[in-house]
Amino acid sequence: MFLPYHTNTTVFTSRSTCPSSCLLVLLFSMGLIWLKYPIQWHSSRATAYKKNLTPEENKLITSKWLSWYEADWDYGQTTLICFCVAIACGLALNVVFLLRNRSSPGPASRQRASIIDRVTAALRYTVARQYHIPLLHWYSPPLAAIIGVAGIFIFIFALSLGARPYQWPNMAMGHSPPIATRTGWISIAIMPFMIAFATKVNWIGMLTGTSHEKLQVFHRWSALVMYITSLIHTFVFIVQAIDLDEWEVQWKTNWYWTGIAALVPQTFLVFMSWGYFRNKYYETFKRLHFLAANVFMVFLFIHCCFRLTSWDYFAATAGIYFAAWFARYLRTTYNTAFGVAATLELLPDNQLLKLTVHIPPRVKWSPGQHFFIRFLNAGIHVFSSHPFTVTSLPSDGHMEFIFGVREGITKKLGDMVKGRTSVRMRVFIDGPYGGLPASLGGFDHVCLLAGGTGMTSTLPVLSHLLKDTDKMNLKTIDYLVAVKKRETATWLEDTLVSMNANGLTRTVHVTDPDDQSGLLKDGGSEDSSLSEQKAEQAYSNTKLVAGRPDLPALIKEVYKTRSGRVSIVACGPESFLYDVRNAVAECQLVLLDGYGECTDLYLHTENYSW
């Protein structure tokens, strides 16, 4: 008898922790009563030929794309090949861009954009272009990610719906409808890639040059694709059981119950991962998400019950996830052992916190990278780690983090230091992650844009560029910061003082109308509140502007007036990055047409959250 099976996918966030071994052991022990005996790793591949069928019906059930006993090869392996080819294409593009970044000549050797420049501009247009739906307060992923997700949808549903029939015309041909069989194998074959998209130590990211947080879009949409195929897989069996008047009997059968047991937590995982719930109730979401993922994986494992090669996909999934987890664990233990000392203090504007971590010299990172920090004396928050961008460089001898006080862990830390000069604590650090995938040393011009605490990501990049100017081809550096209150940027004063001798362009926009007294829109400053000597020296060569920056106009001006290779690095809230992305996308179209002084325009963005 062809027993149906239900497959789903799991949804792990980039910040999830290792599954609880006790929970897994308990659930698996309970699930042994539902496994068929004797337990094997693979089931046999008996012939599908049946004596009670006509030759045409036997030919149909043994043909490629319809044979139950070859469905794992036809659909599972085909899905694996599709994802592997997509990753290989990403690897090839990453290698080409890295080689181009190292070898591309500057404006001295050519003034016009070449064919390679135009092709690159077309590809980078898709990476930059973004869409916004104001009614839903939703900012889309970049166009390149949308194309990638659309490709997944098209391929999966073409594979699911391509072969016919969807149901057997004769029940003697099998109790597992072809469309249910194929969608089950497609779902389970995506599972290893689903997990690979989600891990912090990200194997796909290493190959494609993409940081783990930027792969979250594929993690979430893959979950939705697998959920849809799982529903198709399930509902086809339900409809068939109702038609045969077997629903009540099948519902009471162990194999069917475990399929439903896997589908229920999978439904929770998908729907509760929507941005509204995930962002608004993140701490609660993460704990429930973790618990539901454990339950789902155990019951799905039991439900598959070693049919054909189904458990091979669980082995691959476990290998990918636990290899990434152990890599993180070993690196964190090597870098911080049983925790390192840190000092937390509140900055003058009472909205920013500075965490100084005293790390051993062996801990290294690059400008713009972030670490996950676990605070050992933060109450319930000790059970989770949170990402923060490093604002210092390894040469500074310490690790410094600047971050705003909002909700969750940052509110807890703000309450701890309130009314005190500083607080000493111990932390675990996990990282580094992210950062710039390409060196900025080969560019002629760099433009750094920061919105609010986006300063924490762009400032170390700026410091690094200024320290190594002699080793680079840089001709100009533009640095723009937009802050709500002027006091927010006061912690930049020491850095701004050191920048005065470098002749770079610095602009600070103050966006709060109540905090713009004395600021002239032409860039002058008459504000006596910064009359101290350090502040005067810091801002002596800095343009202070009242109001929000016109980012599209600024980027277009940079594109029109800078010749050669230009790089733009931006970090800020979604609306800030939306303006930057689309302005760069428009410039890419101009470059694609062969106009403008710029021959290469590179964009790198960092988000507040993912």
Helices and strands as residue ranges (DSSP letters): H 21-31, G 32-34, H 55-62, G 68-70, H 71-71, I 72-76, H 77-103, H 115-128, E 132-133, G 134-136, E 138-139, H 143-161, G 171-173, H 178-198, H 203-208, G 212-215, H 216-243, H 247-251, H 254-271, H 275-280, H 282-304, H 310-336, E 340-346, E 352-357, E 369-375, G 379-383, E 386-389, G 394-396, E 399-404, H 409-417, E 423-434, G 440-442, E 445-451, G 452-454, H 455-467, G 469-471, E 476-483, G 486-492, H 493-499, G 500-502, E 505-510, G 513-515, G 528-530, H 533-539, E 543-546, H 551-561, E 564-572, H 574-592, E 598-607
